[in-house]
Amino acid sequence: MQETAIRVQARKPAPATVPERWSVTGIEALFDLPFTELLFQAQTVHRQHFDPTEVQLSTLLSIKTGGCPEDCSYCPQAARYDTGVEASKLMEPEAVLDAARRAQAAGATRFCMGAAWRGPKDRDVEKVAELISAVKSLGLETCATLGLLEDGHAETLQEAGLDYYNHNIDTAPDKYGDIISTRQYEDRLDTLQRVRGAGVKVCCGGIVGMGETRSQRAGLVAALANLDPYPESVPINNLVQVEGTPLHGQDKLDPLEFVRTIAVARITMPTSRVRLSAGRQQLGEAVQTLCFAAGANSIFYGDKLLTTGNPDVQADRELLDKLGMTTS
């Protein structure tokens, strides 16, 4: 036993240091590590910055569903795709507050509101700002994902009490044009810059399993890790295939490759909350457990993520209890 312990200790990496910028090649080298070595390095970094037994719970509510003019190939809310999702108006404040109270009672500490717009108009921002103020008054952290923001929008949301703004870059820059044509990659970066300029924290991640190569997954992580600063929250989504969208029928990503992506995100963005997001329902308990070991420390929690299913609250609680995880 002693000899084994010495051998493991000798292989333990020195405390991780984060280079000023990550190259795609450098991130590919992380992806290529033996699986257990990659998890070991990710867990080492994770323990330097977080309690490895603690998971942050967030709830996402679609406050305005469907009818989006964009052509994101993965999205059932795009008006041009026949997915059975019907467009709805912005929810009334009391209905949003009721959902926030229920999320809080179930243990969520962050409440995110999503609206299917290309980008909100001024009047939309004012209405969402009222919702943010109301949710903030409950003692919850607030997050919103509303699409592209124009000048002044982020400031209005910040003044209302917005803590985080979610705007994903979705995929690697060189894959982006294959997934979306109605907005440019640079448009997303412009919105992120507006959010940062207003003093709002950034929630930004992407989707894997959209037919990208491992090199392009490395490119996605590099794009996130090289943001200055990198996002405070990094949601990693596993593509949920919805019939009627162009990506329905896409070959599914190997679950261990998803775990590798979580580990690489943790190593390259050591102080971020790395969140298991869409597609968690399909992963199962064993793969989710590996993701926690790889450094994931946040989950979307509740019955639904915008329009797709999510593991129910009881199942999540049972898994976290099995693992001895605490929540925040």
TARA-V565089 format. One line per field, one symbol per residue. ss: DSSP state (H for helix, E for strand, - for the rest). phi: phi as a letter, one per 20 degrees, with the letter a starting at -180 (. if undefined). psi: psi as a letter, one per 40 degrees, with the letter a starting at -180 (. if undefined). Layout:
ss->???
phi->???
psi->???
//
This chain:
ss->-HHHHHHHHHH------------HHHHHHHH---HHHHHHHHHHHHHHH----EEEEEEEEEEE---E---------E--------------HHHHHHHHHHHHH----EEEEEE------HHHHHHHHHHHHHHH----EEEEE-------HHHHHHHH---EEE---E-----HHHH-----HHHHHHHHHHHHH---EEE--EEE-----HHHHHHHHHHHH-------EEEEEE----------------HHHHHHHHHHHHHH----EEEE---HHHHHHHHHHHHHH----EEE---EE--EE---HHHHHHHHHHH--EE-
phi->.fffffffffefffgfdeffcdeffffgffgefggffffffffffgffccffddcedccddeebdmmfffdgfedfefffdedneefcegffgffffffffffffeofdccdddcecfafegffffffffffffffffnefdbcccnfdegnffffffffofeccebfembfgedgffdbcebegffffffffffffenefddbbacdndnfeggffffffffffefcefffccfddegeedgoegefnfgffggffffgfffffffecfdfeedfcgnffefnfffgfffffeofbbcecqebdlcdfbgfgffffffffgemedcb
psi->ddddddddddehiihiihidihiddddddddeiidddddddddddddeeiheehhhhihhhhehiieheifheeheehdeigeehiiiihiidddddddddddddeeiehhhhhhgidiiidddddddddddddddeeeiiiiiheahiihddddddddeehdihhgiedaideedeedheeiidddddddddddddeehihhhaahiffeiiddddddddddddeigiiidhghhhhhhhhheideheihihhdddddddddddddegdeihhhhbieddedidddddddddeehfiihhadihceiiihiddddddddddefiii.
//
